[in-house]
Amino acid sequence: LAPSPPSPSPAPRPSPLAPSSPPSLDSLLREAAERSPELRAAHHRWRAAVARVPQAASLPDPELGYGYFIERMNTRQVFRVSQMFPWFGTLDLRAGEAEKRAESAARLLEADVRRVMFEVKEAYAEYVYLNRSIGLLRENRDLVRELEDVARRRYQAGQAGRADVIRFQMEVETLADDVRSLEDERRVLRARLNSVAGRPVSSELPPFTELPEIETPEDLDGVSEQWIRGNPLLLARESEREAAEQGRRLAGRDNRPGFMLGVEYMDNRGGAPDEVMGMVSVSIPVWRDRNRARLREARSELDAARDEVEALSLRLESDLERVLFRIRDAERKRDLFADQLLPRARETLETLHAGYRAGEDGFIDLLQAQRMLLDQELSYERAVVDRFQRVAEWQRLAGRGEILNTNILREGDENE
């Protein structure tokens, strides 16, 4: 996508996905670019804005007049052609304003693309987290079943009470119910992911469990001015401000006259020679109140556009600070669980497991260690997914990362 030029050439339509090919994150992003009604609407708005540029740069249509004398006169009929010309430079200002509006529409199209891409990535990451959670719950359910077998053998040997077996059975059922709940929730998340990708909500998806690599901020300690200036919404507001500036200058031309040049041809009769007359007329801008009101309106529009740029810049800086904090926080938690808490929880569980088999440790400590390990494994997965989602949000806000070209709707070009 090249949003700066007002009329970039549409890119070729990507080939449709083969029905047998399993979807991936890249294919979901591509389908979203092809099928999203929001992107199609934004694309058509951009095309409409581009089409206004040559209209604004054109002169009004010339006028052709014809007159026939009903009463007997020396002149039988008259032909007249005239063309109106605005004040010098007016057409350039109109074209400049239309070009800036087209640039703004292109930036808004890019912003919509980045928003849809972010929504797909966020839903995909949530779907990955759910699948990983289901896998962890099943592993823990199988682990507790093994502990139940140990407790049953100890009970049969008279080394443990019946209560230990029952409690392990209750834990197995609890984990099994958690798995069933998440499997039901997976249908909801699958529908959401299909929806944001522009697919039928009932479409099948594989149980994604891996997150792809993603570009990360170079510096997490502070917001970069370059990130703010790369936001497509802010760039769209800048283009709107420049268009308003052109509009203010254009309003100043309302109190300048326009010119009409024309030629009149008179078809004479009775042997009299035909006559040709050149014509010039000037419009007189006498309605000063209207013109002054138009200039005040244009100045107010320019002031509003400037304030919108400033307000969006401040809000964007705040949003980026929030996202950077959440990336740092997710990375801190991810490293804490991966480097310290999870190894210790696994070691504790293994020690208590061996002790329980040997009859040295109690059931309660073993069950608590198993639950603690599950909670920490889920927390680690949550931190990994949170980091991916927030980095994707940073890409959207900072205008970073590659995006798919959305100029794939070529039906209009083919029909023109």
Secondary structure, DSSP 8 states (H G I E B T S, - for coil): ---SSSS-----------TTS---HHHHHHHHHHH-HHHHHHHHHHHHHHHHHHHHTS----EEEEEE--S--SEEEEEEEEEEE-STTHHHHHHHHHHHHHHHHHHHHHHHHHHHHHHHHHHHHHHHHHHHHHHHHHHHHHHHHHHHHHHHHHHHTTSS-HHHHHHHHHHHHHHHHHHHHHHHHHHHHHHHHHHHTTS-TT---------------S-SSS--HHHHHT-HHHHHHHHHHHHHHHHHHHHGGGGS--EEEEEEEEEE-TT---EEEEEEEE-----HHHHHHHHHHHHHHHHHHHHHHHHHHHHHHHHHHHHHHHHHHHHHHHHHIIIIIHHHHHHHHHHHHHHHHTT-S-HHHHHHHHHHHHHHHHHHHHHHHHHHHHHHHHHHHHT-S-----TT--HHHHH-
